[in-house]
């Protein structure tokens, strides 16, 4: 699939453009939310800073709840056709030699379980194709946002010198834009000053610190506000779990012979596994204790490859050989982070017209396979809450409905995020074999089945139809 500029609009550095709704950032959260709003007839412009869809990262495993969300977004069938359904899992303990198998051919309270390993490029490409022509614009990095003097228009300045003037009108009265935030000294701050003046229309801002997306809405009555992220919302940066993960995509040009199943190996403080995406591509991963040199090699795929081969030296041959067949540009090494579940449960996730979403709300370890699924759920719920609010608004006098919609979104997602973060963290501790020989014995003999059942139970969830009306 060609994910370059073909079929999409290009940035013009010479003309001033006028848009109603602008979304900055073309990741899974951004595109899925844009699709959700599009289902309500709300057109938007997506500004993506890179020259193509951001496909960094090999693949992700999507479970039952994620497929329900994709069904509601109207894109599930296209993705299903390109990825076989995973029927079972096989887990082998390296220290004890014990192997257990788990069948996924069962049903839960929300129907049959469905698990597939999806290439990130396919997911993003499918979401992008659902948007109207001209919705996504590449090479469009936002460097500043400011209010136009003596006007209700807001200017979005791009790195190439182009700028867009956006005005909130009638039902399309939410502007999305991006401020750039970087993590430094355990804190985050907004690099750009957002100057907002009285009588400005509501601005819906999508922010990033590292890879964590945020959705913000700033009240229209604000005066010259400088936002300091951690102080303003009281958030702490995501906490380090003490583990890191290596991920990659191995390609077999002549086709591989692996069954459509998850295959995992549990070692001593090391876990590795793989799952086919299709007939030629296999997604693989390792999780291990963080090492001081992780940050030194994280930007060099060749060093990541060498490190992975070294870590898997004692693992079965298919695993080590698979790593050597990896596409070098799919290799990533990153620390596993999380937001402590009690912060989500009792923390203030919305403030006025401000609300966090996706990894900014619930960064979690990957041990339940719910990072992508939870984000897709968020997109459906946020799209439903905002879509209903915006399509029933009468000019700006009902803008309070946006705040109410975001509050509703937070309350609907708070407990779901709490249980996913908690379950993922505890599952990871047990799977990793922390606690010495006793914990590994309990893991191998008794807890393996319980962990597998918990993964299926957490995936047996329905976020609700996008157009759901109670």
Residue pairs with C-beta under 8 A, 6 or more apart in sequence:
1 121
1 122
1 125
3 52
3 53
3 55
3 121
3 124
3 125
3 128
4 51
4 52
4 138
5 51
5 52
5 138
7 133
8 128
8 133
8 134
8 135
8 136
8 137
8 138
9 133
9 134
9 135
9 136
9 137
10 137
10 138
10 139
11 137
11 138
11 139
11 140
11 158
11 160
11 162
12 162
13 158
13 160
13 161
13 162
14 162
15 162
16 163
16 164
16 165
17 162
17 163
17 164
17 165
18 153
18 164
18 165
18 166
18 167
19 45
19 164
19 165
19 166
20 43
20 44
20 166
20 167
20 168
20 169
20 172
20 175
21 37
21 42
21 43
21 44
21 45
21 166
21 172
21 174
21 175
21 176
22 44
22 45
22 47
22 156
22 164
22 166
22 175
22 176
22 177
23 30
23 33
23 34
23 44
23 45
23 46
23 47
23 176
23 206
24 30
24 46
24 47
24 48
24 140
24 142
24 156
24 176
24 177
24 178
24 206
25 46
25 47
25 48
25 49
25 178
25 206
25 208
25 213
26 46
26 47
26 48
26 50
26 53
26 54
26 124
26 128
26 136
26 138
27 54
27 124
27 213
28 120
28 123
28 124
28 127
28 372
28 375
28 376
29 213
29 357
29 358
29 359
29 375
29 378
29 379
30 46
30 206
30 213
31 46
31 124
31 127
31 128
31 131
31 136
32 69
32 73
32 127
32 375
32 376
32 379
32 380
33 215
33 357
33 378
33 379
33 382
33 383
34 44
34 46
34 127
34 131
34 135
35 73
35 74
35 75
35 127
35 130
35 131
35 379
35 383
36 73
36 379
36 380
36 382
36 383
36 384
36 387
36 466
37 44
37 383
37 386
37 387
38 44
38 130
38 131
38 132
38 135
39 73
39 74
39 383
39 387
39 466
39 467
40 383
40 387
40 388
40 390
40 391
41 391
42 171
42 172
42 387
42 390
42 391
43 132
43 135
43 172
44 135
44 176
45 134
45 135
45 137
45 164
46 131
46 135
46 136
46 137
47 137
47 140
47 141
47 142
47 156
47 158
47 178
48 54
48 136
48 137
48 138
48 139
48 140
49 139
49 140
49 141
49 142
49 159
50 138
50 139
51 138
51 139
52 138
53 121
53 124
53 125
53 128
53 136
54 124
55 120
55 121
55 124
56 120
56 332
57 120
57 247
57 330
57 332
58 119
58 120
58 247
58 248
58 249
58 283
58 327
58 330
58 331
58 332
59 117
59 118
59 119
59 120
59 247
59 249
59 277
59 281
59 283
60 117
60 118
60 120
60 123
60 369
60 371
60 372
61 86
61 115
61 116
61 117
61 118
61 262
61 275
61 283
61 369
61 372
62 70
62 115
62 116
62 117
62 118
62 369
62 372
62 373
62 376
63 113
63 114
63 115
63 369
63 370
63 373
63 455
63 456
63 459
64 108
64 110
64 111
64 112
64 113
64 114
64 115
64 456
64 459
64 460
64 461
65 370
65 373
65 377
65 458
65 459
65 460
65 461
65 462
65 463
66 372
66 373
66 376
66 377
66 459
67 76
67 80
67 114
67 116
68 110
68 461
68 462
68 463
69 373
69 376
69 377
69 379
69 380
69 463
70 76
70 79
70 376
72 380
72 463
72 464
72 465
72 466
73 127
73 130
73 376
73 379
73 380
73 466
74 130
75 126
75 127
75 130
78 126
79 116
79 118
79 122
79 123
79 126
80 116
82 119
82 122
82 278
83 116
83 117
83 118
83 119
83 122
83 277
83 278
84 116
84 260
84 276
84 278
85 114
85 115
85 116
85 260
86 104
86 115
86 116
86 117
86 260
86 261
86 262
86 275
87 103
87 104
87 105
87 260
87 261
88 101
88 102
88 103
88 104
88 105
88 261
88 262
89 101
89 102
89 104
89 261
89 262
89 263
89 264
89 452
90 99
90 100
90 101
90 102
90 261
90 262
90 263
90 264
91 99
91 100
91 101
91 102
91 264
91 265
91 266
91 448
91 452
92 98
92 99
92 263
92 264
92 265
92 266
92 316
93 99
93 265
93 266
93 440
93 443
93 444
94 265
94 266
94 267
94 268
94 314
94 315
95 267
95 268
95 433
95 440
95 444
96 440
96 441
96 444
98 444
98 445
100 448
100 449
102 449
102 452
104 113
104 115
104 456
105 112
105 113
106 112
106 113
106 456
107 113
108 456
108 457
108 459
108 460
109 460
110 460
110 461
110 462
113 456
113 459
113 460
115 262
115 369
115 459
117 275
117 276
117 277
117 283
118 277
118 372
119 249
119 277
119 278
119 281
119 283
123 372
128 135
128 136
139 160
140 158
140 160
140 162
141 158
141 159
141 160
142 156
142 157
142 158
142 159
142 177
142 178
142 179
142 180
143 157
143 158
143 159
143 180
143 192
144 156
144 157
144 192
145 154
145 155
145 156
145 157
145 177
145 179
145 192
145 194
145 203
145 205
146 154
146 155
146 157
146 194
146 195
147 153
147 154
147 155
147 195
147 196
147 197
147 200
148 154
148 155
148 165
152 167
152 168
152 199
152 200
152 201
153 165
153 166
153 167
154 165
154 166
154 167
154 175
154 177
154 200
154 201
154 203
155 163
155 164
155 165
156 163
156 164
156 165
156 166
156 177
157 163
158 164
166 175
166 177
167 201
168 174
168 175
168 201
168 202
168 396
170 395
171 390
171 391
171 393
172 390
173 201
173 202
173 390
173 393
173 395
173 396
173 399
174 202
174 204
174 217
174 386
174 390
174 402
175 201
175 202
175 203
175 204
176 204
176 205
176 206
177 203
177 204
177 205
177 206
178 205
178 206
178 207
178 208
179 190
179 191
179 192
179 194
179 205
179 207
179 227
180 190
180 191
180 192
180 207
180 208
181 188
181 189
181 190
181 191
181 207
181 208
181 209
181 229
182 188
182 189
182 191
182 209
182 210
183 209
183 210
183 237
186 236
186 237
187 229
187 230
187 237
188 209
188 229
188 230
188 235
188 237
189 228
189 229
189 230
190 207
190 226
190 227
190 228
190 229
193 226
194 203
194 205
194 218
194 225
194 226
194 227
195 224
195 225
196 203
196 218
196 220
196 222
196 223
196 224
196 225
197 223
197 224
198 221
198 223
199 220
199 221
200 220
200 221
200 222
201 220
201 396
201 399
202 217
202 218
202 219
202 220
202 353
202 396
202 399
202 402
203 217
203 218
203 220
204 215
204 216
204 217
204 402
205 215
205 216
205 217
205 218
206 213
206 214
206 215
206 216
207 213
207 214
207 215
207 216
207 229
207 360
208 214
209 229
209 237
209 360
211 359
212 238
212 358
212 359
212 360
212 363
213 357
213 358
213 359
213 360
214 356
214 357
214 358
214 360
215 355
215 356
215 357
215 358
215 360
215 382
216 353
216 354
216 355
217 352
217 353
217 354
217 355
217 402
217 403
217 406
218 225
218 353
218 354
219 352
219 353
220 396
220 399
229 235
230 236
230 237
232 351
233 348
233 351
233 354
233 356
234 347
234 348
235 347
235 356
235 360
236 343
238 337
238 338
238 339
238 359
238 363
239 337
239 338
239 339
239 340
240 290
240 335
240 336
240 337
241 335
241 336
241 337
241 338
241 365
241 425
241 428
242 289
242 290
243 287
243 288
243 289
243 290
243 335
243 336
243 365
243 428
243 432
244 287
244 288
244 289
244 290
244 291
244 294
244 333
244 334
244 335
244 336
245 285
245 286
245 287
245 288
245 332
245 333
245 334
245 336
245 366
246 285
246 286
246 288
246 304
246 307
246 308
246 311
246 331
246 332
246 333
247 283
247 284
247 285
247 330
247 331
247 332
248 283
248 284
248 285
248 305
248 308
248 323
248 326
248 327
248 330
248 331
248 332
249 277
249 281
249 282
249 283
249 284
249 326
249 327
249 330
250 274
250 281
250 282
250 283
250 284
250 322
250 323
250 325
250 326
250 327
251 280
251 281
251 282
251 325
251 326
251 327
252 280
252 281
252 282
252 325
253 280
255 279
255 280
256 276
256 279
256 280
256 282
258 274
258 276
258 282
258 318
259 276
260 276
261 275
262 273
262 274
262 275
263 273
263 274
263 275
263 318
264 271
264 272
264 273
265 271
265 272
265 273
265 315
265 316
265 319
266 431
266 432
266 433
266 440
266 443
266 444
267 314
267 315
267 433
268 433
268 440
269 288
269 289
269 432
269 433
269 434
270 286
270 287
270 288
270 289
270 311
270 432
270 433
271 286
271 287
271 288
271 431
271 432
271 433
272 284
272 285
272 286
272 287
272 311
272 312
272 315
272 319
273 284
273 285
274 282
274 283
274 284
274 285
274 318
274 319
274 322
275 282
275 283
276 282
276 283
277 283
282 322
284 319
284 322
284 323
284 326
285 366
286 308
286 311
286 312
287 336
287 366
287 367
287 428
287 432
288 311
290 335
294 333
294 335
297 303
297 304
297 307
297 333
298 304
298 332
298 333
298 334
301 328
301 329
301 331
302 328
304 331
304 332
304 333
305 323
305 324
305 326
305 328
305 331
307 333
308 323
308 331
309 320
309 323
309 324
312 319
312 320
312 323
313 320
336 365
336 366
336 428
337 363
337 365
338 363
338 364
338 365
338 421
338 424
338 425
339 361
339 362
339 363
339 364
339 421
340 421
341 417
341 418
341 419
341 421
341 422
341 425
344 361
344 362
344 414
344 417
344 418
344 421
345 414
345 415
345 418
349 355
349 356
349 361
349 410
349 414
350 356
350 403
350 406
350 407
350 410
352 403
353 402
353 403
353 406
354 406
355 406
355 407
355 409
355 410
357 378
357 382
357 409
358 374
358 375
358 378
359 371
359 375
361 378
361 413
361 417
362 374
362 413
362 417
362 420
362 421
364 370
364 371
364 374
364 420
364 421
364 424
364 425
365 424
365 425
365 428
366 424
366 428
367 424
367 425
367 427
367 428
367 431
368 420
368 423
368 424
368 427
368 454
368 455
368 458
368 459
369 455
369 459
370 420
370 424
370 458
370 459
373 459
374 416
374 417
374 420
377 413
377 416
377 461
377 463
378 413
380 463
380 464
380 466
381 409
381 412
381 413
381 463
381 464
382 409
383 466
384 464
384 465
384 466
384 467
384 468
385 405
385 406
385 408
385 409
385 412
386 402
386 405
386 406
386 409
387 466
388 405
389 401
389 402
389 404
389 405
390 401
390 402
392 398
392 401
393 399
393 401
393 402
416 461
419 458
420 458
423 454
423 458
427 451
427 454
427 455
429 435
430 439
430 443
430 447
430 451
431 443
431 451
433 439
433 440
433 443
